[in-house]
């Protein structure tokens, strides 16, 4: 019988009390193990980082990838990860970018805790148990790759987005049984990668309908201490109204080792530069988001940051990944 490694990383799933507080993992894991169906062979593990998911960063997800890879060396090939929902899509995309097709992995979470307020029995109303069972069953049948399971749905991990703050049906994406060309670059995570990721600086700017002079002022402020990557979420298919001064500022940011990336604030659909308003992109020192989701864009940025030491290399090799 195939053994599933069940890795607990925190989140609402493992909370108890009123207001909700995380139960210590050493107390929660034995209770979690008791809820697993008897016909499944599951071994439970605590993740290296067990924190509220809104506080997670690349370091936490790379430590998780490292744990999965260490368990792979021990013979595990099927993994289910329990994670908080706030950054569940980011964790899923990062796992997918790093692990690729090397194993079977499903990440899940819940909108309600598994246990009751006292923490001594399963909660009467909860989506935690159903989401966990879905992940445990599907991880044994789906092809290799990384997926996200939530509320009777399983999605390709790189395509997911949390679309509702509180509803049980909280996530959207491309279904696991649909064709989806995913992108990965298997990364054996070393401690140095984890240390390096702490220095990654990404700034996301969702553009608002403001005068060009206000955008110019904002970009000039960024020149003082620019991030490694600046994501500019434009309108529609990625449209941003620019002028000569704005284009010069993009070049100035690039010269300061900042890579600007044009994206969109629209939830679904790919970018399209067929409109005249976006013709400048072809010659400007900017990249175009070619990822499956906003979380996947973050995961790709992390991937490029760890793989290539200079901003010129990241720019040059962007569309190869």
Protein Blocks (a to p, Z undefined) as FASTA:
>chain_A
ZZdddddebdjklggcjddddddfklmmmmmmmmpcfkbccdddddfbdcdfklpcfklm
mmmmmmmmmmmmnopabdcddddfklmmmmmmmmmmmnmmmbccdddddfbdfbdfkopa
ccfbdcklmmmmmmmmmmmmmccdddddeehiacdfklgccfbfkbmblbgcddfkbccd
dddddddddfklmmmmmmpccdddddddddfklmmmmmmmmmmmccfbdcdddehjhpac
ddfklmmmmmmmmmnopacddddfbfbdcddfkbfklmmmmmmccdddfbfbfklmmmmm
mmmmmmpmbfklmmmmmmmZZ
